[in-house]
Amino acid sequence: EGNEPGDSTKITYRELLHKVCQFANVLRSQGVKKGDRVSIYMPMILELVVAMLACARIGALHSIAFAGFSADSLCQRILDCSCSLLIT
């Protein structure tokens, strides 16, 4: 379910696994590997879950920043965790 009361999406485990594996391959192609740190700046949508699970699948650590963060706060958070990739 998304931020709005009427926003929802249904997906099967098979479909989710397919999307997660696809995105894990995208992360690998960008040079992300086990132990790397990835920041995720997205609203509550299906792709957020896919990105989190893809990071977990390849062993990368993820940090989620929601839209309430200011640009300066987001920048400081990215610098503090020394992330190698920002997903938006």
DRENSELO-922621 format. One line per 10 residues: number of its first residue (from 1); for each residue x, y, z of C-alpha. Coordinates in nm, 3 decimals. Each point is the difference from the previous one (the first is absolute). Example, Ala and Ser with C-alpha at 12.3 -4.5 7.8 and 13.67 -1.06 7.14 Angstrom:
2
1 = 1.230:-0.450:0.780; 0.137:0.344:-0.066
end
This chain:
88
1 = 0.000:0.000:0.000; 0.119:0.348:-0.085; -0.021:0.333:0.180; -0.350:0.078:-0.127; -0.287:-0.210:0.138; -0.107:-0.116:-0.347; 0.349:-0.089:-0.124; 0.068:-0.372:0.002; 0.157:-0.258:-0.226; -0.029:-0.377:-0.006
11 = 0.291:-0.214:-0.109; 0.075:-0.371:0.023; 0.314:-0.136:0.164; 0.116:-0.122:-0.343; -0.041:0.347:-0.152; 0.178:0.158:0.296; 0.289:-0.247:-0.024; 0.035:0.074:-0.372; 0.011:0.377:0.060; 0.245:-0.036:0.291
21 = 0.237:-0.221:-0.204; -0.017:0.244:-0.293; 0.083:0.296:0.221; 0.275:-0.193:0.181; 0.160:-0.052:-0.342; -0.030:0.374:-0.070; 0.172:0.076:0.331; 0.279:-0.247:-0.083; 0.044:0.158:-0.343; 0.049:0.336:0.177
31 = 0.281:-0.154:0.207; -0.191:-0.052:0.325; 0.129:-0.303:0.190; -0.033:-0.168:0.338; 0.071:0.242:0.284; -0.055:0.317:-0.207; -0.240:0.261:0.132; -0.294:0.123:-0.207; -0.235:0.288:0.083; -0.360:-0.015:-0.117
41 = -0.206:0.319:-0.036; -0.346:-0.102:-0.121; -0.364:0.032:0.100; -0.201:-0.300:0.123; -0.029:-0.184:-0.332; 0.062:-0.357:-0.111; 0.341:0.093:-0.141; 0.117:0.098:0.351; -0.062:-0.354:0.121; 0.168:-0.143:-0.310
51 = 0.307:0.220:0.056; 0.025:-0.099:0.369; -0.030:-0.370:-0.075; 0.246:0.023:-0.291; 0.257:0.157:0.231; -0.055:-0.275:0.254; 0.026:-0.264:-0.273; 0.351:0.106:-0.100; 0.111:0.078:0.356; 0.008:0.379:-0.030
61 = -0.110:0.211:0.294; -0.281:0.246:-0.066; -0.107:0.321:0.168; -0.342:0.144:-0.074; -0.067:0.374:0.000; -0.363:0.100:-0.039; -0.125:0.320:-0.164; -0.013:0.188:0.331; 0.377:0.052:-0.005; 0.132:0.335:-0.120
71 = 0.270:0.007:-0.269; 0.266:0.081:0.262; -0.115:-0.280:0.230; -0.003:-0.248:-0.287; 0.348:0.111:-0.107; 0.136:-0.036:0.354; -0.155:-0.344:0.037; 0.156:-0.116:-0.329; 0.342:0.133:0.098; -0.020:-0.152:0.351
81 = -0.067:-0.350:-0.128; 0.248:0.030:-0.292; -0.252:-0.148:-0.241; 0.116:-0.109:-0.341; -0.337:0.046:-0.172; -0.318:0.205:0.045; -0.325:-0.149:-0.132; -0.276:0.253:-0.069
end
